[in-house]
Amino acid sequence: MPLRECCTKCHSRTFDSNVLRLCTKDEMQGAEGEGAGSVLTYVTEPESRKQRRRSPSCNSLLQLPPLTFPRQLKVELPYSKSVAARQILRHYLKHQSLSDLIGSGVIGAFFCDDLKVFYHAVEQLAQRQGSSSCKVDCGESGTAIRFLIIASLFEPGDTQLVGSPRLIERIKRNDLQFITQLGGDYQWLSEESTLIIVPPKEVPDTTLTNRWSSSQYLSAIELCNEAYGTKIAYYFSPDSPSYSYLQLTQSVISKGDDFPLERDWSAASFWYQLLATNPQVEQIVFPRLNLDSVQPDRAVADLYRSFGIETKESNEGVQITRVGECTAQRIEMDLSQNLDLFLPIALTAVALDCPFEITGIHLLRNKESDRIASLIENIQPYGVTGIKLTEDRIAWSGTRTPVAKEVSIHPHNDHRVAMAFGIWGSSQSEIQTTILTPDVVHKSYPSFFDDLLRNRNDL
């Protein structure tokens, strides 16, 4: 298959930087702090702590005392990162305009950091001049760098993929063996946090023999096969972790332009956590959330039945209601296809004093943080002990000890750690919880803490 032909004039019309307006950090902080009063307070972080952190963009603390909520809540969820990212890459590869995606009143879909980074990374590719080398900033987005490693093999020149040190660390060397199988090459510039992809003269039809640690590579291969007519095959068992995300990609391809942007089921999981653990709240409505979605984390609706939560459609959207208590003596779940649900489910079980065993978790060590370590580190100050851990399994016996009166949560630059412990901390009576670097939620759900505050009872 010939390399992608570069047409700067065409691309500049397709990827118009004026179409996408970015929220500045000050704007986002202003929105989050609005109306906070004495309940939710942002505090400037000491300079010494800022110097120790990996991301300089997150420079505040969130003091979060116990919150109370009304019986019924309505939450506008962000758009799905997974769906939007696949549509961005698909439109780029097929030389299609993004106006249908971001010019029809859904610009908010691109407000989270991951999608802003990915959109502009693709825009940088589109502005390449001929076969010249192109530098692309992937920030801290694992989706961006994995999708673009594949897409770069079809580009007319070398592509320099730049990312944060943690992002580059997450890309395993063994994952990249397929590049040479496809006739390309790559080079690490570790000190510059850069991965250089050298494309082949022609991408061959072949069967790859990699052992895959992420299905995102395969999703990008499927999208390239569709766009360029290549026949790149691979081995990936339906039992493999995150196989469900490959199925999502195949659904996006089969429906093409008819596959709409959707509200995010992964984001909904934190509100399931709130409903299950806060006895004041009886019902939450998510406008425009699709109950028939093929997003893998739609499974949260089924999994939370164990915690007494019922999910159904209503005139306003998807409605979740507490219809009972958690009656299980022990929760047992395999989350290999739904790794992003790990933290809300684990913290829900602990909040309800329900012992649990969760399997299929080994890839959680290679997320924005080591999420297993982040869970254990941050939950121990609340007196939670008796956690047992193996390579692919975590279990809690239900043991607790006396707790501290003030606890600081270290998200370790991980948006899902901050959100899950934000819900957890808001329901801890008589304990003051402080979320360090809460801005990390901008990666996927910028308005999360604003939504949490806006839905509380007025005090």
ROVEXMAR-894651 format. One record per residue (C-alpha): residue number from 1; z, y, x; residue in three letters. Coordinates in Angstrom, 1 decimal. Each point is the difference from the previous one (the first is absolute). Example, Ala and Ser with C-alpha at 12.3 -4.5 7.8 and 13.67 -1.06 7.14 Angstrom:
<sites>
  seq      pz      py      px  type
    1     7.8    -4.5    12.3   ALA
    2    -0.7     3.4     1.4   SER
</sites>
This chain:
<sites>
  seq      pz      py      px  type
    1     0.0     0.0     0.0   MET
    2    -1.0     3.4     1.5   PRO
    3     2.8     2.5     0.7   LEU
    4     0.8     2.6    -2.5   ARG
    5    -2.5     2.9     0.2   GLU
    6     1.6     3.3     0.5   CYS
    7    -1.1     2.8    -2.3   CYS
    8     2.2     3.0     0.5   THR
    9    -1.6     2.1    -2.6   LYS
   10     0.4    -2.7    -2.7   CYS
   11     3.6    -0.7     1.1   HIS
   12     1.0     3.7    -0.1   SER
   13    -1.0     0.2    -3.6   ARG
   14     1.8    -3.3    -0.8   THR
   15     3.3     0.9     1.8   PHE
   16     0.7     3.6    -0.8   ASP
   17     3.2     1.1     1.5   SER
   18     0.3     2.8    -2.5   ASN
   19     0.3    -2.5    -2.8   VAL
   20     3.3    -1.3     1.2   LEU
   21     2.9     2.4     0.1   ARG
   22     2.9    -1.1     2.0   LEU
   23     3.6     0.7    -0.9   CYS
   24     1.9     1.5     2.9   THR
   25     3.3    -1.3     1.1   LYS
   26     1.7     3.3    -1.2   ASP
   27    -1.6    -0.4    -3.4   GLU
   28     1.2    -3.5    -0.4   MET
   29     3.5     0.8     1.1   GLN
   30     0.0     3.0    -2.4   GLY
   31    -0.9    -2.3    -2.9   ALA
   32     2.6    -2.5     1.0   GLU
   33     2.8     2.5     0.4   GLY
   34    -0.8     1.9    -3.2   GLU
   35     2.9     0.0    -2.4   GLY
   36     2.1    -2.2     2.2   ALA
   37     3.2     2.0    -0.4   GLY
   38     3.0    -1.8     1.4   SER
   39    -1.3    -3.5    -0.7   VAL
   40    -2.8    -0.4     2.4   LEU
   41     0.1     2.0     3.2   THR
   42    -2.3     0.2     3.0   TYR
   43     1.7     0.7     3.2   VAL
   44    -1.7     1.0     3.3   THR
   45     0.2    -2.8     2.4   GLU
   46     1.7     0.6     3.4   PRO
   47    -2.4     0.5     2.8   GLU
   48     1.5    -2.9     2.0   SER
   49    -0.7    -2.4    -2.7   ARG
   50    -3.6     1.3    -0.5   LYS
   51    -0.7    -0.7     3.6   GLN
   52     1.0    -3.6    -0.4   ARG
   53    -2.2    -0.7    -2.9   ARG
   54    -3.5    -1.4     0.1   ARG
   55    -1.6     2.4    -2.5   SER
   56     0.6     3.8     0.5   PRO
   57    -1.3     0.8    -3.5   SER
   58     3.2    -1.2    -1.7   CYS
   59     2.7     2.5     0.7   ASN
   60     2.5    -0.1    -2.8   SER
   61     2.8    -1.9    -1.5   LEU
   62     0.5    -0.9    -3.7   LEU
   63     3.6     0.0    -1.2   GLN
   64     0.0    -2.2    -3.1   LEU
   65     3.3    -0.4    -1.9   PRO
   66     0.1    -2.4    -3.0   PRO
   67    -2.3     1.2    -2.8   LEU
   68     0.0    -0.6    -3.7   THR
   69    -3.1    -0.4    -2.2   PHE
   70    -0.9     0.2    -3.7   PRO
   71    -0.7    -3.1    -2.0   ARG
   72    -3.8     0.5     0.1   GLN
   73    -2.2     1.2     2.9   LEU
   74    -3.6     0.8     0.4   LYS
   75    -1.5    -0.2     3.5   VAL
   76    -3.5     1.0     1.1   GLU
   77    -0.8    -2.4     2.8   LEU
   78    -2.3     0.8     2.9   PRO
   79    -3.4    -1.7     0.3   TYR
   80    -0.3    -3.3     1.7   SER
   81    -0.6     0.3     3.7   LYS
   82    -1.5    -3.5     0.2   SER
   83    -2.7     0.8    -2.7   VAL
   84    -0.8     3.5     1.3   ALA
   85    -0.3    -1.1     3.6   ALA
   86    -2.5    -2.7    -0.9   ARG
   87    -2.0     2.4    -2.1   GLN
   88    -0.1     2.6     2.9   ILE
   89    -1.3    -2.6     2.5   LEU
   90    -2.4    -1.5    -2.5   ARG
   91    -1.5     3.4    -0.9   HIS
   92    -0.3     0.9     3.7   TYR
   93    -1.7    -3.2     1.0   LEU
   94    -2.5     0.3    -2.9   LYS
   95    -0.7     3.7     0.6   HIS
   96     1.4     0.9    -3.4   GLN
   97     1.7     3.2    -1.0   SER
   98     3.7     0.1    -0.5   LEU
   99    -0.3     2.7    -2.7   SER
  100     0.5    -2.6    -2.7   ASP
  101     3.3    -0.9     1.7   LEU
  102     1.5     3.3     0.9   ILE
  103    -1.9     2.5    -2.1   GLY
  104     1.0    -1.1    -3.4   SER
  105     3.6     1.2    -0.4   GLY
  106     1.6    -2.7     2.1   VAL
  107     0.3     1.9     3.3   ILE
  108     3.6    -1.0    -0.1   GLY
  109    -1.1    -3.5     1.0   ALA
  110    -0.5     1.3     3.5   PHE
  111     3.2     1.9     0.4   PHE
  112     1.9    -2.8     1.8   CYS
  113    -0.3     0.1     3.8   ASP
  114    -1.6    -3.4     0.4   ASP
  115    -3.0     0.9    -2.2   LEU
  116    -0.3     3.5     1.4   LYS
  117    -0.2    -1.5     3.5   VAL
  118    -2.5    -2.7    -1.0   PHE
  119    -2.2     2.4    -1.9   TYR
  120    -0.2     2.4     3.0   HIS
  121    -0.5    -2.9     2.4   ALA
  122    -3.0    -1.1    -1.9   VAL
  123    -1.1     3.6    -0.2   GLU
  124     0.1     0.2     3.9   GLN
  125    -2.2    -3.1     0.2   LEU
  126    -2.5     1.6    -2.4   ALA
  127    -0.3     3.0     2.3   GLN
  128    -0.9    -2.0     3.0   ARG
  129    -3.0     1.4     1.8   GLN
  130    -2.6    -2.8     0.7   GLY
  131     1.5    -2.8     2.2   SER
  132     2.6     2.2     1.6   SER
  133     3.6    -1.1     0.4   SER
  134     2.2     0.9    -3.0   CYS
  135     3.8     0.5     0.1   LYS
  136     1.8    -0.8    -3.3   VAL
  137     3.7     0.7    -0.8   ASP
  138     1.6    -2.9    -1.9   CYS
  139     3.5     1.6     0.1   GLY
  140     2.4    -2.7    -1.1   GLU
  141    -2.2    -1.7    -2.5   SER
  142    -0.4    -3.8     0.6   GLY
  143    -2.7    -0.1    -2.7   THR
  144    -2.0     2.7     1.7   ALA
  145     0.0    -1.5     3.4   ILE
  146    -0.7    -3.6    -1.2   ARG
  147    -2.8     1.0    -2.4   PHE
  148    -1.6     2.2     2.7   LEU
  149     0.2    -2.6     2.7   ILE
  150    -2.4    -2.0    -2.1   ILE
  151    -2.1     2.9    -1.1   ALA
  152    -0.3     1.3     3.6   SER
  153    -2.0    -3.2     0.9   LEU
  154    -2.8     1.3    -2.3   PHE
  155     0.0     3.6     1.5   GLU
  156    -2.7     1.3     2.3   PRO
  157     2.4     0.8     2.9   GLY
  158     3.5    -0.6     1.4   ASP
  159     2.9     0.9    -2.3   THR
  160     3.4     1.0     1.4   GLN
  161     2.7    -0.8    -2.5   LEU
  162     3.1     2.0     0.7   VAL
  163     3.4    -0.7    -1.6   GLY
  164     3.7     0.4     0.4   SER
  165     1.7    -2.3     2.6   PRO
  166     1.5    -2.1    -2.8   ARG
  167    -3.4    -0.4    -1.7   LEU
  168    -1.6    -1.2     3.3   ILE
  169     2.9    -2.3     0.5   GLU
  170    -0.7    -1.6    -3.4   ARG
  171    -3.5    -0.9     1.0   ILE
  172     0.4    -3.4     1.7   LYS
  173    -2.4    -0.9     2.8   ARG
  174    -0.7    -3.5    -1.4   ASN
  175    -1.2     1.7    -3.2   ASP
  176    -2.9     1.5     1.8   LEU
  177    -1.7    -3.1     1.4   GLN
  178    -2.6     0.2    -2.8   PHE
  179    -1.4     3.2     1.6   ILE
  180    -1.6    -1.9     2.9   THR
  181    -1.1    -2.8    -2.4   GLN
  182    -2.0     2.7    -1.8   LEU
  183    -1.5     1.2     3.2   GLY
  184     2.1     3.1     0.5   GLY
  185     2.7     0.9     2.4   ASP
  186     3.2     2.1     0.0   TYR
  187     2.3     1.7     2.5   GLN
  188     3.7     1.0    -0.3   TRP
  189     1.1     3.4     1.3   LEU
  190     3.7    -0.6    -0.5   SER
  191     1.3     3.2     1.5   GLU
  192    -2.2     1.9    -2.4   GLU
  193     0.7    -2.2    -3.0   SER
  194    -3.8    -0.6    -0.3   THR
  195    -2.1    -3.1    -0.8   LEU
  196    -3.7     0.4     0.9   ILE
  197    -2.5    -2.1    -2.0   ILE
  198    -3.4    -0.7     1.6   VAL
  199    -2.5    -1.2    -2.6   PRO
  200    -2.6    -2.6     0.7   PRO
  201    -3.7     0.8    -0.2   LYS
  202    -0.1    -2.2    -3.1   GLU
  203     2.8    -1.6    -2.0   VAL
  204    -0.8    -3.7    -0.4   PRO
  205     0.5    -2.3    -2.9   ASP
  206     2.8    -2.4     1.1   THR
  207     3.2    -1.7    -0.9   THR
  208     3.1     1.4     1.6   LEU
  209     2.7    -2.2     1.3   THR
  210     2.9     2.5     0.2   ASN
  211     3.5    -0.7    -1.2   ARG
  212     0.5     3.1    -2.1   TRP
  213     3.3     1.9    -0.2   SER
  214    -1.3     2.5    -2.5   SER
  215    -2.4    -0.5    -2.9   SER
  216    -1.1     3.7     0.4   GLN
  217    -2.5    -1.1     2.7   TYR
  218    -1.5    -2.4    -2.4   LEU
  219    -0.2     2.5    -2.8   SER
  220    -1.9     2.3     2.3   ALA
  221    -2.4    -2.8     1.0   ILE
  222    -0.6    -0.7    -3.7   GLU
  223    -0.8     3.7    -0.6   LEU
  224    -2.4     0.0     3.0   CYS
  225    -1.7    -3.2    -1.2   ASN
  226    -0.6     1.7    -3.3   GLU
  227    -1.3     3.2     1.5   ALA
  228    -2.2    -1.4     2.8   TYR
  229    -1.0    -3.4    -1.2   GLY
  230     1.7    -1.8     2.9   THR
  231     1.4    -3.5    -0.5   LYS
  232     3.2     0.0     2.0   ILE
  233     2.2    -2.9    -1.0   ALA
  234     3.6    -0.8     0.9   TYR
  235     2.8    -2.5    -0.7   TYR
  236     2.9     1.3    -2.1   PHE
  237     2.0    -2.3    -2.2   SER
  238     1.1     1.1    -3.5   PRO
  239     3.5    -0.9     1.2   ASP
  240    -0.3     2.6     2.8   SER
  241     2.3     3.1    -0.3   PRO
  242    -1.7     2.9    -1.8   SER
  243    -2.9    -2.1    -1.2   TYR
  244     0.4     1.8    -3.3   SER
  245    -1.2     3.2     1.6   TYR
  246    -3.2    -1.7     1.0   LEU
  247    -0.4    -0.9    -3.7   GLN
  248     0.5     3.7    -0.8   LEU
  249    -2.9     0.9     2.4   THR
  250    -2.2    -2.6    -1.6   GLN
  251     0.7     1.5    -3.5   SER
  252    -0.8     3.5     1.3   VAL
  253    -3.3    -1.3     1.3   ILE
  254    -0.9    -1.9    -3.1   SER
  255     0.7     3.0    -2.3   LYS
  256    -1.4     2.5     2.4   GLY
  257     0.0     3.6    -1.3   ASP
  258     1.5    -1.3    -3.2   ASP
  259     3.3    -0.8     1.7   PHE
  260     2.2     3.0    -0.7   PRO
  261     2.7     1.5     2.0   LEU
  262     3.3    -1.3    -1.3   GLU
  263     3.6     1.0     0.0   ARG
  264     2.0    -1.8     2.6   ASP
  265     2.0    -3.2    -0.9   TRP
  266     1.7     0.0     3.4   SER
  267     1.5     3.4    -0.8   ALA
  268     1.1    -1.2    -3.4   ALA
  269     2.1    -2.7     1.7   SER
  270     2.7     2.6     1.0   PHE
  271     0.4     1.1    -3.6   TRP
  272     0.4    -3.7    -1.0   TYR
  273     2.8     0.0     2.6   GLN
  274     1.5     3.1    -1.7   LEU
  275    -0.2    -1.5    -3.5   LEU
  276     1.5    -3.3     1.1   ALA
  277     2.9     1.5     1.9   THR
  278     0.9     3.1    -2.0   ASN
  279     1.7    -0.9    -3.3   PRO
  280    -0.5     3.5    -1.4   GLN
  281    -3.8    -0.4    -0.1   VAL
  282    -1.5    -2.2    -2.7   GLU
  283    -3.7     0.7     0.1   GLN
  284    -2.6     1.5     2.3   ILE
  285    -3.6     0.9    -0.9   VAL
  286    -2.8     0.3     2.5   PHE
  287    -3.0     1.9    -1.5   PRO
  288    -3.4    -1.3     1.0   ARG
  289     1.3    -3.0     1.9   LEU
  290    -2.3    -3.0    -0.7   ASN
  291     1.7    -3.1    -1.1   LEU
  292    -3.2    -2.0     0.5   ASP
  293    -0.3     1.1     3.6   SER
  294    -1.0    -2.4     2.8   VAL
  295     2.2     1.9     2.5   GLN
  296     2.1    -2.7     1.6   PRO
  297     3.3     1.8    -0.7   ASP
  298    -0.7    -0.2    -3.7   ARG
  299     2.1    -3.1     0.6   ALA
  300     3.1     2.2    -0.1   VAL
  301    -0.1    -0.2    -3.8   ALA
  302     0.3    -3.8     0.2   ASP
  303     2.5    -0.1     2.8   LEU
  304     2.5     2.4    -1.7   TYR
  305     0.3    -2.2    -3.1   ARG
  306     2.6    -1.8     2.1   SER
  307     2.0     3.3    -0.1   PHE
  308    -0.3     0.4    -3.8   GLY
  309    -2.9     2.5     0.1   ILE
  310    -2.9    -0.3    -2.5   GLU
  311    -3.4     1.6     0.5   THR
  312    -2.5     0.8    -2.7   LYS
  313    -2.7     2.5    -0.9   GLU
  314     0.8     3.0    -2.2   SER
  315    -1.9     2.9    -1.4   ASN
  316     1.0     2.1     3.0   GLU
  317    -0.7    -2.6     2.7   GLY
  318     2.1    -2.8     1.4   VAL
  319     3.6    -0.2    -1.3   GLN
  320     2.8    -1.9     1.8   ILE
  321     3.2    -0.7    -1.9   THR
  322     3.3    -1.7     0.9   ARG
  323     0.3    -2.8    -2.6   VAL
  324     2.8    -2.0     1.7   GLY
  325     2.0    -0.6     3.1   GLU
  326    -0.7    -1.9     3.1   CYS
  327     1.3    -3.4    -1.0   THR
  328    -1.3    -2.0     3.1   ALA
  329     2.6    -1.2     2.3   GLN
  330    -2.4     0.3     2.9   ARG
  331    -3.4     1.7     0.3   ILE
  332    -2.7    -2.0     1.9   GLU
  333    -3.4     1.7     0.7   MET
  334    -3.0    -0.4     2.2   ASP
  335    -1.3     3.5     0.8   LEU
  336    -2.7    -0.9     2.4   SER
  337    -2.6     1.5    -2.3   GLN
  338     2.1     3.0    -0.9   ASN
  339     1.7     1.2     3.2   LEU
  340     0.4     3.6    -1.3   ASP
  341     2.3    -1.3    -2.7   LEU
  342     2.5    -1.4     2.5   PHE
  343     2.4     2.9     0.3   LEU
  344     0.3     1.0    -3.7   PRO
  345     0.5    -3.7    -1.0   ILE
  346     2.6    -0.7     2.7   ALA
  347     2.0     3.1    -0.7   LEU
  348    -0.2    -0.6    -3.7   THR
  349     1.5    -3.5     0.5   ALA
  350     2.8     1.4     2.2   VAL
  351     0.8     2.8    -2.4   ALA
  352     0.4    -2.6    -2.8   LEU
  353     2.1    -2.3     2.3   ASP
  354    -2.6    -2.7    -0.4   CYS
  355    -0.5    -2.2     3.1   PRO
  356    -3.6    -0.4     1.0   PHE
  357    -2.4    -1.9     2.3   GLU
  358    -3.4     1.7     0.7   ILE
  359    -2.7    -1.8     2.0   THR
  360    -3.4     1.0     1.3   GLY
  361     1.3     3.0     1.9   ILE
  362    -0.9    -0.4     3.6   HIS
  363    -2.7     2.7     0.0   LEU
  364     2.6     2.6    -1.1   LEU
  365     0.9     0.4     3.6   ARG
  366    -3.3     1.7     0.7   ASN
  367     0.1     2.7    -2.7   LYS
  368     0.8     3.7     0.6   GLU
  369     3.3    -1.4     1.1   SER
  370     1.4    -3.5     0.3   ASP
  371     0.9     0.0    -3.6   ARG
  372     2.3    -3.0     0.2   ILE
  373     2.0     1.7     2.8   ALA
  374     0.0     3.3    -1.9   SER
  375     1.4    -1.7    -3.1   LEU
  376     2.8    -1.7     1.9   ILE
  377     0.9     3.0     2.1   GLU
  378     0.1     2.4    -3.0   ASN
  379     1.8    -2.2    -2.5   ILE
  380     2.9    -1.2     2.2   GLN
  381     1.9     3.4    -0.2   PRO
  382     0.2    -0.6    -3.8   TYR
  383     2.0    -3.1     0.7   GLY
  384    -2.8    -2.6    -0.5   VAL
  385     0.6    -3.0     2.3   THR
  386    -1.0    -3.6     0.0   GLY
  387    -3.7     0.5     0.7   ILE
  388    -1.8    -2.9     1.6   LYS
  389    -3.4     0.3     1.6   LEU
  390    -2.7    -2.3     1.4   THR
  391    -3.6     0.8     1.0   GLU
  392    -1.3    -0.1    -3.6   ASP
  393     3.1     0.1    -2.2   ARG
  394     2.9     2.3    -0.8   ILE
  395     3.0    -1.0    -2.1   ALA
  396     3.1     1.7    -1.3   TRP
  397     3.1    -1.9    -1.0   SER
  398     1.5     2.8    -2.2   GLY
  399     2.7     0.9     2.5   THR
  400     1.3     3.6     0.1   ARG
  401     2.8     1.8     2.0   THR
  402     1.6     3.5    -0.5   PRO
  403    -2.5     2.8     0.4   VAL
  404    -0.2     3.4     1.6   ALA
  405     0.1     3.2    -2.0   LYS
  406    -3.0     1.5     1.7   GLU
  407    -3.1    -1.8     1.2   VAL
  408    -3.1     1.2     1.8   SER
  409    -3.3    -1.9    -0.6   ILE
  410    -2.4    -0.2     3.0   HIS
  411    -3.5    -0.6    -1.5   PRO
  412    -1.5    -0.5     3.5   HIS
  413    -3.1     1.9    -1.1   ASN
  414    -0.5    -2.4    -2.8   ASP
  415    -0.8     1.4    -3.5   HIS
  416     1.0    -3.1    -1.9   ARG
  417     3.4    -0.1     1.7   VAL
  418     0.7     3.6    -1.0   ALA
  419    -1.0    -0.5    -3.6   MET
  420     1.8    -3.3    -0.5   ALA
  421     3.2     1.3     1.5   PHE
  422    -0.5     3.3    -1.9   GLY
  423     0.3    -2.0    -3.3   ILE
  424     2.8    -2.1     1.5   TRP
  425     2.0     3.0     1.1   GLY
  426    -0.4     1.9    -3.3   SER
  427     1.9    -2.8    -1.8   SER
  428     2.8    -0.4     2.5   GLN
  429     3.1     1.4    -1.7   SER
  430     2.4     1.9     2.2   GLU
  431    -2.3    -0.4     3.1   ILE
  432    -1.9     2.9     1.5   GLN
  433    -3.3    -1.2     1.3   THR
  434    -2.1     2.0     2.4   THR
  435    -3.7    -0.9     0.5   ILE
  436    -1.1     1.0     3.5   LEU
  437    -3.6     1.2     0.2   THR
  438    -0.8    -0.3    -3.7   PRO
  439    -3.4     1.6     0.5   ASP
  440    -1.3    -3.4     1.1   VAL
  441    -0.6    -0.7    -3.7   VAL
  442    -3.0     2.3     0.3   HIS
  443    -1.9    -3.0     1.4   LYS
  444    -0.4    -1.5    -3.4   SER
  445     2.0     1.9    -2.7   TYR
  446     0.5     3.7     1.0   PRO
  447     1.8     0.9    -3.3   SER
  448     2.4    -2.9     0.0   PHE
  449     3.2     1.8     0.6   PHE
  450    -1.1     2.9    -2.2   ASP
  451    -0.7    -2.5    -2.8   ASP
  452     3.5    -1.6     0.6   LEU
  453     1.6     3.4    -0.3   LEU
  454    -2.1     1.2    -3.0   ARG
  455     1.0    -3.0    -2.0   ASN
  456     3.7     0.2     0.5   ARG
  457     2.4     1.4    -2.6   ASN
  458     0.8     3.7     0.3   ASP
  459     3.5     0.3     1.5   LEU
</sites>
